[in-house]
């Protein structure tokens, strides 16, 4: 078989192994799932326009609009950042200075 096939096969096997181990983590590691954030409500509470919120916290305006319309949901690092902004926006602004 070709090296390209072998590489693809290896990647697929790794993906399957990762999927099977999902939810399992090493001893002593606690998995934290960030809470969903209502981005529109958060932005309104901070009294910022979409453009201001996006610029202040490093999101694109298009992404922010998708979140607010419900076309997409924030996940990963974006969701973590939104949770921090929700609880302590000043901490994020201080860190970004």
Secondary structure by P-SEA (a helix, b strand, c coil): ccaaaaaaaaaaaaaaaaaaacccccccbbbbbbcccaaaaaaaaacccaaaaaaaccccaaaaaaaaaccccccaaaaaaaaaaaccaaaaaaaac
